[in-house]
Amino acid sequence: MYRSDVRQARRLLRGHIRKTPVFHTEILGPRGLVPVTLKMEHLQHGGTFKVRGCLNALLQAQRGTSSVVVASSGNAGIAAALASAVRGLTCTVVVPESASHTKVAAMWSHGAEVLWHGTTYAEAHRYATQLATERGAMQLHAYDQPAIVTGAGVVGLEIEEQVRGRPPVLVAVGGGGLVAGVSVALGLRGRVIGVEPQGAPTLHAALSAGHPVDVHVASVASDALGANRIGDIAMEVAQRYDVRSLLVTDDAIVMAREYLWREFRIVVEPAGATAVAAIQSGAYQPQPGERPVVVLCGANTDLATL
């Protein structure tokens, strides 16, 4: 998987997705104001970057494909439902019992069938695989599928066009589809840093072990960053491009989310604020003169929780 694959995804997706804007501003860190560029990907169709990958996969689907099955704890299901509706396909989303009601309602709004199975994403995924085989449906993976990753990587190509130089790009990590896609898009000259909740350190644990490992997931951001194991694609890409992983606490994520609302009236879900939390908490400290890019990756949340 290479930059050329991401460029091909951009060609396929042209006219189907939004080129989300960037916002140059400052965020309060432990040592004062930090210049940053926010990539406003929460403004994407469906409120999440994931529609890029789902549409990319469906635009490449074999002729005769009529139905789609995906397992998701939230955003991938919304994206698959939306992409399927755009392509005129039926969509079934298998969600764990802990799935957010707000996100399930969004899946329904795009016409998806929603089935509950198991208590974790892994259990839902196993059932989705079985269901796809029984129905002869196309199965999408939330993060560990080439077309999903290259579609997400178009975010990286947009950042490259919108921001001067090659600043570091901070990306929240769950299963790793976005961090892998952006890393492939920017290549060896890019600097991509994964940011993870301490309660869901899939990439951090894998980099320490040298291979993907299962982790226990318990985080305020687990409805979007709920994978218990980094994807194989993300692991290979992280090692190829020397992607770092930083951990932030749930308290830092909550504070970052509240800060974005209070200071900028930006509404994101906890996962969408996770990369911001690295700046605010000091987990990431930019070099002098550096203006990091921070990806706000999702906004599918219940407003009452702000």
N, C-alpha and C positions, 0 to 999 in steps of 0.2 A: 504494500500500500504506500503510495507516494503522492507528492504534491500534484502530479498530473491527474491523479484520480479525483482529487478534490476540485481541481479546475473543471474536470468533466462534470462533476456533480453541480457546480455552479452554472454551467451551460444548461443542464437539464432543468434546474430549478428556476431559471430566469423567468419572471412573470408569474411565478407561483408563490413566492415568499416575499417578505419585506426585507429590504436592506435597512437594518435597524440603525438608528443614529448613535453618535457618541456625544458625550457631555463632558467638557473639560471643566473641572472644578477643584475644590480642596476638601479634604475630609480630616476631621480632628483625630489625631493619633496621640499616643502617650507623651510625645515631645512637642506637640503643637500641630499646626495645620500641615497636611501632606498633599502636594499637588497630585491629582489622579485624573485619569480619563475613564469614565464609566461607559461601557458598551451596553446599550439599553436593549438587550435581547429579550427582556421581559415584555417588550412591546410587539414581539413576534406573534403571528397568527396562533391562536390557542394559548397564548401567554407563556410559551416555552420554546427554547431552541429546538426541541425534539421534533417538531413538525418538519424541519429541514431533512432530517435523516429518513423519516417515515415516507415523505413524498419522494425523496430520491430513490428509495427502494421500490416504491409502487410504480414509479415512472419507468423502472427497469423490469417490471414484472412480466412474466411470460404471458403471451396472448392466451386468453381463455381463463385467466385468473378472475374469480368472481367473489371470493371471500378471503378475509384476513383474520388471523388469530394472533393475539399478543398477550403476554403476561405483564402486568404493571402494578406498581403500588400507587400510581397517580399520573404523572405527566406524560409518560410514554403512551399510556392508554388514551389520554386526551388527544395527543398528536396523531396516533394511529386512527382514531375515530374520525378526526377532522380530515386527514389525508385520504382515508377510505371514502368519505362522503364526497370529496372533491373528484375522486376518480370513479365514482359510481359503484363502489364495492360495498359489500356488507362487512361488518366488523364485529368481532367478539373479543371482549377484554376480560381476562381472568385476573381478578384482584384478590389479595389476601384479605382476611377478615378485618384487618386493621386499617384498610384503605380509607382515606379521607372522604367524608360524605360530599364535601364541596367538589372534590375532583371527580367522584363518581357521577354527580349531577352534570358536570361538564361533559363527561363521556356520553351520557344519555342525550344531552342537548344536540350532539352531533349524530345521533341515531344509532349508537353502538348498543349491542347486547352486552350486559355486564353479568359475569358469573363470579361468585365468591368461592374461593377454595384455599384451604390451609391458612396458617397464621403468618407465614413469611413469603417473601417474594420467590424464594427458591422453590417452595411447594407449589405456588401458583404457576411458576414456569414449567415445572414438570407436568402439571395437568394440561397446560396450554399446548405443550408438545404432543401429548396424547390426543388432545382434541383436534389439533390440526391434521394429524395423521388420519383420524377417523373420518373427518369431513373432507379430506383432500384440499384443505385450505392452505394459503400461503401464510407461513409463520414469520412474524417480525420479532426481532429480539430488541429489548429496550436499549441495549448499549453495545453488544458484542457481535456485530454483524457488519461486514465491510461497507455496504451501502449506507447504513445508519451512521457509521463513523465518518465517512467522507462527506455525507450531507451536513453533519454537524461542523465539519471542518471549514465549511464556507464562511462561518463566523470569523475564522482566522484570516481568510483572504480579504474580507471586508475591513477588518482592523488594519491590515497592512496598507489598504488604500486610504483609510481615514486618518491614520496617525503617522506623523513623521518619525523617521528613525526606526529603531527596533527596540522599543521599550519592553520590559518584562510584562507578561500577561498572566494575571491571576485568575484561576478557574476553579470553581467548586467541583469536587469529585465524589461520585457515587459509584457507579459501575465503570466509569472512565470513558464513556463515549465522546464527551465534549473535550476533555483534556487531550485525548488521543487525536481527535480530528484537528484541533487547533495546532497541536504539535506537528502533525504531518503537513498541514498547510504552511506553516512558517519555516519548517525544515531546520537544518543544522544552525542557521544563523539566528533562529528565534530563541527566546527564553520563556518557557512556559512553566508555571509553578502551580501545582495542585494544592488546593486548600480543602481540608477535611475536618468534620467534627471529630473530637476525641472519641466520641461514642460510635463512630463508624469509619475506622481508619483503614479502608480496604487497600488503597495504594501504598500508604505508609507501611503497613504490615507486610505487603508483598515485596516492597523494595528492601525491607530489612531481611526477609527470608530468602530473597533471590528468586521467588516464584509466587504465583497467586496462592493465598491461604484464606481459609474461612475466618471471619471475625464475628464477634457478637455485636449486634447493632442495637444501640439504645441512645437515640439523639432526638432533639427537637426538630431536626431536619430530616428525619428518617422517612417521611412520606414521599420525599423526592430523592434523598441520598440513602436509600434503604437497602442497597445491594449488600450482601454479606461476603462478597468476594469480587475482586477486581476482574474485569474481563480479560481474556487472553490477548485480545488485540491491544488493549490499553497497556498491558504489562510489557508486551514486546516494544511498543512505541515508546513507552517511558524509559526503557533501558536504552533504546536506540538513540534517543534525543536527550538523555540525561535530565529527565523531568524530576524536579524536586517535589517533596510533599511537606506541607506545613499543617499542623494540627491547631484547632481552635476549640475553645470550650462552648458549651451550649449557652452559657451566660453571655459570652462575647457575641454569639450569633444573634441572640435576642436583642442585645444592646444595639448592634449594627442595624438590625431591621427597624427598630424604633427610631434610630437616628436618621435613617433614610426618609422615613415618613415625617419626622419632626422638622428636619432641615430643608428637605427638598420636595416634600409631598410625593415621594416615590413609594409606591406600594409593591412590595415583593414578598414572596414566601420565605421561610427561614433559609432554604437552600439558596435562594437568590441573594441573600445577604451574607452568605458564608465567606465568600472571597473578600468582601468589605471588612468582615470581622478580623481578617489577618492584618489589615492596615490599622484599624482602630486599636486592636489589642497589642500591637507591636510585634506580633509573630513574624510579620514581614516589615523590614525597615529599609526603605529605598536608599540608594546611594545619593550623595549630593547631586542635584541637578536632574535627577531621574524622575520621570512621571509615569508610574506604572498604569497599565490598562487593567481595569477590573470588570469582569463580565457579570452582569446581573442576569442570571440565567432563567429565572422563572417568577411568575406572579400569580400562580393559582392558589389563592388563599381565601380564607374566610375573613372579611373585613372586621368582624367582631373581635378577632384576636389581636388587633393592633392596639 
